[in-house]
Amino acid sequence: MSAQLQRRLTLPLFVFYGLGSILGAGIYSLVGKVAGYAGLFAPVAFIVAAGVAVLTGFSYAELSARYPKSGGEAIYTAQAFGIRALSLGVGLLVVFSAVISVGVLTNAFVGYLQVFIPVAPWLVIVLTILIATAIAIRGIEASAFAASLFTLIEIGGLLLIIWIGRHGLLTLPARMTEFVPPADGVVWSTILAGAFIAFYAFIGFEDMANIAEEVKNPHRNLPLGILLAIFVSTVLYCVIALVAVLSLPLRELQATDAPLALIYERVTGTSPVVITFIGLFAIANGILVQIILGSRILLGLSRKQWLPAVFSRVHPLTHTPVIATVLIAFLGLVFALCLPLVSLAELTSFTVLVVYACVNAACMCVKIREPHPQGVRTFPFIFSFLGFGIILAFLAFRLWEALGA
C-alpha cells in the first residue's frame, strides 16, 4: 500500500497556517500599490476586497467540510457538475495561481531584503525558493509548525506598525470625512481598481481547504478555521491600510515595495531593521504555503487520474508529494525571475477570482441538490449567490478597465 497523507493538524495550527498564507500574501508588500490606485480610500478598497473574500469563504467553509479531500476546487466542481474538463481546468488554474504567487512573494522578499543589503535579486530568488521547498518536503507538521511560528512573528509586526502609527489613528475622528468616498463613478472606479490589487492580500484561505486530508476533525475544524482566519486578517488589513495612508504621502507609499518598512522609518526616524526582518519572515511564510498548496492540488488531480500518476506519489517517510512540490517550486522560480511584482499580483487576482466564481457556483449546485448533509455545517444560499454575482461583476469591470486602457 502506498504512503498516505496524515491528519496531524489541530485547529490552532490550522488557523495559524491559514493566517500565515493570508497575511504573508500581500499586506507586507502591496498596501502601497493599493494606495497608488485608491489614494486615501485604500482602506475602503480593502473592505471591498474583504467582502468578496468573506462571501467566498463561506462557500469554501461548507464545501471543504462536505468533501475534505486534497484537490479542493477541482473536487468541488467535480462533485457539483461532473464535468471532467471543467474540474481539471479549475484545478490547473489553482496550480497556476499558486505558481504566480510564489513569484509575487519572492519578488517582495527581495524588496525587503534590499532594505538591509544590496543583493543580486536572482540569487535571493533562487535561494529563497530552495529553502521553502526543503521545508515543504520535510512534512506537513514541520511545515505547519514553521508557518505558525512565522505567523506569530507576522502578527507581531503588524501590531508594531499599528502601535507606532497610533498617533495618526487618533486623528481619524476629526478626518473621518476624508475617508468616506463620494458617490462618484470616477472615484469608485479607482477604488475598485485598488480593490482588485487588495484582493490579492486576502488570497490564502483557499490554501486551507487544500490540506483537508491533513486536518484533524475536518467537518468541524475546516469551516471554523477558514472563517476565523478571514475575520482576523480583515480586521488587521483595514487598520494597517488606515495607518499607511495616515503616515505617508501617497506618492512615497505607491513607490515602495517594502511599505511597512518605510512607514516604520518615517514615523520613528530610525532604521527599519525590526519590521524589515519581520517582513522577511512574513513573505517567506507565504512562499512556503503557496508551494504546499500547489503540490496538494497536483496530488488531488493525479489521484483522479486527470494528471500523470507521478504527482500523486507520497514519500513514505515525510508523507509529502515530493515530485509535485519540486515542480511547483521550479515553475514559481521561473515566474519570479521573469515578471515584476504588480503584474504578477494582478494576474494572480484575476486567476483566483475566476476560481472563486466556480467555487461559489459549485456550492450553489450542491446546496440545491443536498441542502442539509448530515454532520456538516451549512450556510445560507444567498452567500454563495452574492459571491458569484459580485465576482462576475468584478471581473467584468476589470476587463473593461483593461480594454479601455
BAVO-960574 format. One line per field, with one value per residue (C-alpha): residue in one letter; x, z, y; residue number from 1. Coordinates in Angstrom, 3 decimals. Layout:
<sites>
residuo = c(A;...)
X = c(X;...)
Z = c(Z;...)
Y = c(Y;...)
num = c(NUM;...)
</sites>
This chain:
<sites>
residuo = c(M;S;A;Q;L;Q;R;R;L;T;L;P;L;F;V;F;Y;G;L;G;S;I;L;G;A;G;I;Y;S;L;V;G;K;V;A;G;Y;A;G;L;F;A;P;V;A;F;I;V;A;A;G;V;A;V;L;T;G;F;S;Y;A;E;L;S;A;R;Y;P;K;S;G;G;E;A;I;Y;T;A;Q;A;F;G;I;R;A;L;S;L;G;V;G;L;L;V;V;F;S;A;V;I;S;V;G;V;L;T;N;A;F;V;G;Y;L;Q;V;F;I;P;V;A;P;W;L;V;I;V;L;T;I;L;I;A;T;A;I;A;I;R;G;I;E;A;S;A;F;A;A;S;L;F;T;L;I;E;I;G;G;L;L;L;I;I;W;I;G;R;H;G;L;L;T;L;P;A;R;M;T;E;F;V;P;P;A;D;G;V;V;W;S;T;I;L;A;G;A;F;I;A;F;Y;A;F;I;G;F;E;D;M;A;N;I;A;E;E;V;K;N;P;H;R;N;L;P;L;G;I;L;L;A;I;F;V;S;T;V;L;Y;C;V;I;A;L;V;A;V;L;S;L;P;L;R;E;L;Q;A;T;D;A;P;L;A;L;I;Y;E;R;V;T;G;T;S;P;V;V;I;T;F;I;G;L;F;A;I;A;N;G;I;L;V;Q;I;I;L;G;S;R;I;L;L;G;L;S;R;K;Q;W;L;P;A;V;F;S;R;V;H;P;L;T;H;T;P;V;I;A;T;V;L;I;A;F;L;G;L;V;F;A;L;C;L;P;L;V;S;L;A;E;L;T;S;F;T;V;L;V;V;Y;A;C;V;N;A;A;C;M;C;V;K;I;R;E;P;H;P;Q;G;V;R;T;F;P;F;I;F;S;F;L;G;F;G;I;I;L;A;F;L;A;F;R;L;W;E;A;L;G;A)
X = c(0.000;1.391;2.081;-0.797;-1.239;-1.852;-4.251;-1.819;-3.113;-5.154;-7.471;-4.899;-2.188;-4.688;-5.749;-2.147;-1.329;-4.150;-3.287;0.302;-0.816;-3.248;-1.149;2.100;0.482;0.038;-0.163;3.618;4.186;1.078;-0.598;1.353;0.274;-3.379;-2.948;-1.486;-4.874;-7.334;-5.457;-6.908;-9.687;-7.256;-8.996;-12.287;-10.601;-9.549;-13.108;-14.495;-11.937;-12.751;-16.452;-15.700;-13.359;-15.845;-18.716;-16.498;-15.026;-18.454;-18.575;-15.107;-16.013;-19.048;-17.535;-14.351;-16.455;-18.589;-15.558;-12.438;-10.031;-6.852;-7.626;-10.028;-11.639;-11.270;-13.030;-15.825;-16.572;-16.391;-18.946;-21.197;-21.120;-19.484;-17.603;-14.026;-12.674;-14.135;-12.755;-9.323;-9.332;-10.254;-7.587;-4.927;-6.000;-5.386;-1.986;-1.261;-2.265;-0.015;2.909;2.390;2.028;5.422;6.729;4.930;6.154;9.711;9.977;8.551;11.122;13.880;12.400;12.517;15.956;17.394;16.487;19.236;21.820;22.215;21.855;21.555;17.791;18.231;20.429;17.982;15.078;16.815;17.959;14.601;12.632;15.126;14.808;11.000;10.897;13.084;10.747;7.656;9.181;10.136;6.491;3.155;3.623;7.045;5.689;2.670;4.860;7.186;4.166;2.685;5.952;6.265;2.624;3.151;6.068;3.931;1.095;3.623;4.963;1.501;0.703;4.018;3.091;-0.333;1.343;3.836;1.056;-1.315;-0.960;-2.257;-5.157;-6.050;-6.639;-9.095;-12.302;-11.508;-10.568;-13.221;-14.960;-11.748;-12.005;-15.652;-15.801;-18.420;-20.999;-18.853;-18.220;-14.650;-13.743;-15.299;-13.517;-10.185;-11.387;-12.375;-9.029;-7.339;-9.617;-8.543;-4.942;-6.021;-7.865;-4.521;-3.817;-6.826;-5.794;-4.856;-7.977;-8.395;-4.979;-6.548;-9.126;-6.385;-4.766;-8.112;-6.704;-4.146;-6.561;-7.976;-11.789;-12.217;-16.024;-15.677;-12.200;-12.160;-15.066;-14.283;-10.604;-11.284;-13.773;-11.558;-8.586;-10.601;-12.048;-8.701;-6.947;-9.750;-9.508;-5.723;-5.745;-8.227;-6.317;-2.953;-4.347;-5.516;-2.118;-0.410;-2.394;-2.256;1.510;2.990;2.465;0.661;3.455;6.049;3.685;2.991;6.663;7.924;7.979;8.520;5.726;5.663;9.409;9.090;6.263;8.428;11.382;9.371;7.360;10.144;13.062;15.137;16.347;13.523;15.588;12.927;9.974;12.084;13.206;9.582;8.505;11.040;9.537;6.008;6.779;8.849;5.868;3.627;6.076;6.084;2.287;1.857;4.298;2.336;-0.960;0.167;1.603;-1.623;-3.701;-1.425;-1.727;-5.528;-5.725;-3.340;-5.413;-8.402;-6.237;-6.511;-2.730;0.182;0.381;3.855;2.312;0.337;3.396;3.756;7.134;6.912;8.993;7.888;4.330;4.568;4.205;7.858;7.733;4.669;6.349;9.532;7.562;5.609;8.818;10.537;7.655;7.449;11.143;10.611;7.814;9.751;12.648;10.518;7.729;7.513;5.566;2.402;1.907;2.197;-0.267;-2.851;-2.537;-2.949;-6.010;-7.721;-6.980;-8.151;-11.346;-12.248;-11.659;-13.743;-16.629;-16.511;-16.410;-19.440;-21.322;-20.376;-21.587;-24.944;-25.319;-24.598;-26.780;-29.725;-29.129;-28.423;-29.306;-28.647;-25.982;-25.635;-22.824;-21.901;-22.399;-24.190;-24.555;-27.299;-27.635;-27.557;-23.869;-22.780;-25.170;-23.893;-20.287;-20.791;-22.560;-20.138;-17.106;-18.540;-19.194;-15.681;-14.107;-16.217;-15.175;-11.502;-11.703;-13.471;-10.755;-8.012;-9.587;-10.178;-6.540)
Z = c(0.000;-0.934;1.710;2.599;3.941;7.699;9.849;12.124;12.224;15.188;14.891;16.254;13.892;11.032;11.745;12.048;8.803;7.061;8.653;7.573;3.993;4.012;5.944;4.216;0.809;0.461;3.282;3.746;0.063;-1.634;0.634;-1.128;-4.567;-3.439;-2.265;-5.676;-7.214;-4.459;-2.659;0.744;0.005;0.241;3.427;1.507;-1.242;1.375;2.743;-0.755;-1.292;2.138;1.242;-1.790;0.258;3.101;0.832;-0.982;2.335;3.372;0.203;0.883;4.516;3.583;0.612;2.495;5.230;2.668;0.716;2.954;0.247;-1.327;-4.661;-3.222;-6.012;-8.591;-6.256;-5.540;-9.206;-9.995;-7.281;-8.387;-12.172;-13.027;-15.959;-16.011;-18.312;-16.117;-12.912;-14.446;-15.756;-12.343;-10.666;-13.090;-12.552;-8.830;-9.556;-11.856;-9.147;-6.614;-9.015;-9.748;-6.031;-5.413;-7.957;-6.291;-2.830;-3.837;-5.543;-2.417;-0.347;-2.473;-1.904;1.883;1.921;-0.103;2.796;4.683;1.996;-1.765;-3.163;-6.583;-6.965;-8.952;-6.255;-3.470;-5.521;-6.131;-2.523;-1.033;-3.153;-2.484;1.295;1.186;-0.951;1.516;4.398;2.354;1.543;5.188;6.164;6.818;10.604;10.301;7.619;9.706;12.791;10.782;9.309;12.790;14.139;11.156;11.585;15.198;14.015;11.194;13.535;15.921;13.050;12.094;15.702;15.908;12.842;14.346;17.615;16.023;13.821;16.744;16.700;13.145;14.123;16.948;14.325;12.476;14.144;13.028;9.492;9.012;6.165;4.102;4.062;3.033;-0.789;-2.601;-4.902;-7.931;-10.703;-11.325;-7.627;-7.308;-10.418;-8.697;-5.511;-7.429;-9.233;-5.830;-4.501;-7.373;-6.132;-2.473;-3.145;-3.621;0.060;1.016;-1.093;1.194;2.791;-0.226;0.655;3.879;2.013;0.062;3.096;4.171;4.417;6.979;9.411;12.490;12.863;9.381;9.463;12.408;12.057;8.315;8.208;11.635;10.820;7.427;8.812;11.792;9.514;7.203;10.126;11.833;8.589;7.589;10.863;10.640;6.977;7.434;10.384;8.607;5.486;7.652;9.320;5.919;4.366;7.591;7.969;4.494;1.422;-1.222;-3.753;-1.422;-0.397;-4.010;-4.996;-2.411;-2.496;1.289;2.538;6.199;6.490;5.044;7.470;10.379;9.182;8.591;11.813;14.203;12.442;12.939;10.692;9.927;10.890;13.087;10.731;7.720;9.479;10.345;6.765;5.510;7.749;6.650;2.968;3.334;5.094;2.147;-0.268;1.793;1.947;-1.800;-2.639;-0.361;-1.943;-5.500;-4.672;-2.965;-5.950;-8.275;-5.932;-5.940;-9.729;-10.152;-7.834;-10.068;-12.960;-14.619;-14.449;-14.547;-11.549;-10.643;-9.000;-6.507;-5.145;-1.422;0.208;2.819;5.401;5.048;3.848;1.317;-2.502;-3.276;-7.088;-7.143;-4.624;-6.685;-9.871;-8.207;-6.819;-10.203;-12.022;-9.274;-9.752;-13.473;-12.864;-10.075;-12.433;-15.388;-14.212;-11.899;-8.632;-9.633;-12.911;-11.040;-8.355;-10.918;-12.853;-9.639;-8.580;-11.933;-11.946;-8.382;-8.922;-11.806;-9.499;-6.740;-9.165;-9.989;-6.294;-5.490;-8.423;-7.224;-3.716;-5.038;-7.078;-4.240;-1.833;-4.222;-4.658;-0.970;1.227;4.640;4.643;7.927;10.181;8.002;8.907;6.070;5.362;3.677;-0.083;-0.539;0.462;-2.458;-4.809;-3.889;-4.004;-7.514;-8.784;-7.256;-8.600;-12.122;-11.905;-10.541;-13.385;-15.984;-14.530;-14.613;-18.192;-19.206;-17.494;-19.201;-22.636;-22.059;-21.194)
Y = c(0.000;3.436;6.085;8.425;11.929;12.008;14.084;15.912;19.500;20.723;23.746;26.272;25.025;25.058;28.663;29.840;28.048;29.933;33.274;32.802;32.354;35.287;37.807;36.935;37.095;40.823;43.339;43.430;44.160;45.605;48.168;50.924;49.712;49.737;53.330;54.147;53.345;54.254;57.053;57.891;55.410;52.468;51.239;51.179;49.174;46.615;46.485;45.823;43.064;41.619;41.453;39.305;37.115;36.596;35.562;33.088;31.964;30.664;28.554;27.163;26.509;24.438;22.605;21.715;20.104;18.249;16.984;17.027;15.862;17.197;18.776;21.349;23.330;20.569;18.122;20.615;21.290;17.564;16.816;19.687;19.392;16.067;17.621;16.359;19.064;21.826;20.293;19.787;23.359;24.765;22.660;23.838;27.446;26.999;25.491;28.443;30.932;29.193;29.301;33.009;33.738;32.184;34.686;37.623;36.800;36.034;39.425;41.065;39.157;40.677;44.148;43.773;42.154;45.050;47.340;45.511;44.865;45.349;41.840;40.273;39.613;36.395;34.850;35.688;34.331;31.005;30.523;31.530;29.084;26.280;26.725;26.910;23.774;21.879;22.772;21.812;18.419;17.823;17.207;18.949;19.019;20.639;23.000;23.966;24.499;26.747;28.554;29.055;30.457;32.794;33.819;34.853;36.977;38.446;39.404;40.928;43.039;44.283;45.148;47.008;49.111;49.839;50.899;53.275;54.694;55.181;58.972;59.066;56.808;59.206;61.937;59.712;61.006;64.561;63.419;60.742;62.566;62.394;58.593;58.324;58.165;60.238;58.670;59.408;56.898;58.027;57.779;54.336;53.107;53.907;52.203;49.081;49.086;49.271;46.534;44.300;44.576;44.446;41.224;39.528;40.173;38.026;35.065;32.208;30.792;28.501;27.080;25.857;23.787;22.071;20.473;18.993;15.461;16.626;18.349;16.635;16.586;18.152;18.567;20.950;22.419;23.167;25.661;27.128;27.612;29.215;31.746;32.620;33.264;35.549;37.539;38.176;39.134;41.548;43.474;43.718;44.784;47.616;49.072;48.754;50.460;53.370;53.643;53.611;56.474;58.485;58.064;58.583;60.771;58.723;59.163;57.643;54.858;53.931;53.836;51.353;47.536;47.483;49.800;48.783;49.223;52.731;53.583;52.442;54.521;57.706;57.563;56.523;58.206;55.058;52.266;49.799;46.754;45.162;45.486;44.547;41.393;40.565;41.301;38.785;36.110;37.018;36.791;33.623;32.060;32.903;31.300;28.099;27.901;28.517;25.722;23.364;24.460;23.844;20.439;19.276;20.321;18.357;15.383;15.572;15.879;12.966;10.768;11.432;10.190;13.599;14.088;11.610;9.261;10.538;13.628;11.500;9.721;10.403;9.855;7.052;8.949;12.577;11.800;14.636;14.652;15.360;15.411;17.683;20.001;20.282;21.050;23.888;25.358;25.234;26.928;29.572;30.233;30.843;33.366;35.089;35.706;36.851;39.203;42.276;42.383;44.284;42.379;39.088;40.245;41.387;38.120;36.128;38.124;37.619;33.880;33.337;35.340;33.018;30.048;31.645;32.162;28.442;27.501;29.676;28.150;24.654;25.455;26.674;23.496;21.049;23.035;22.731;19.003;18.238;21.214;19.635;16.895;15.053;16.250;19.243;22.919;24.717;28.441;30.497;30.059;33.827;33.970;31.799;33.576;37.034;35.863;34.506;37.628;40.130;38.270;38.209;41.949;42.495;40.522;42.333;45.700;44.757;43.508;46.708;48.745;46.754;47.064;50.775;51.245)
num = c(1;2;3;4;5;6;7;8;9;10;11;12;13;14;15;16;17;18;19;20;21;22;23;24;25;26;27;28;29;30;31;32;33;34;35;36;37;38;39;40;41;42;43;44;45;46;47;48;49;50;51;52;53;54;55;56;57;58;59;60;61;62;63;64;65;66;67;68;69;70;71;72;73;74;75;76;77;78;79;80;81;82;83;84;85;86;87;88;89;90;91;92;93;94;95;96;97;98;99;100;101;102;103;104;105;106;107;108;109;110;111;112;113;114;115;116;117;118;119;120;121;122;123;124;125;126;127;128;129;130;131;132;133;134;135;136;137;138;139;140;141;142;143;144;145;146;147;148;149;150;151;152;153;154;155;156;157;158;159;160;161;162;163;164;165;166;167;168;169;170;171;172;173;174;175;176;177;178;179;180;181;182;183;184;185;186;187;188;189;190;191;192;193;194;195;196;197;198;199;200;201;202;203;204;205;206;207;208;209;210;211;212;213;214;215;216;217;218;219;220;221;222;223;224;225;226;227;228;229;230;231;232;233;234;235;236;237;238;239;240;241;242;243;244;245;246;247;248;249;250;251;252;253;254;255;256;257;258;259;260;261;262;263;264;265;266;267;268;269;270;271;272;273;274;275;276;277;278;279;280;281;282;283;284;285;286;287;288;289;290;291;292;293;294;295;296;297;298;299;300;301;302;303;304;305;306;307;308;309;310;311;312;313;314;315;316;317;318;319;320;321;322;323;324;325;326;327;328;329;330;331;332;333;334;335;336;337;338;339;340;341;342;343;344;345;346;347;348;349;350;351;352;353;354;355;356;357;358;359;360;361;362;363;364;365;366;367;368;369;370;371;372;373;374;375;376;377;378;379;380;381;382;383;384;385;386;387;388;389;390;391;392;393;394;395;396;397;398;399;400;401;402;403;404;405)
</sites>
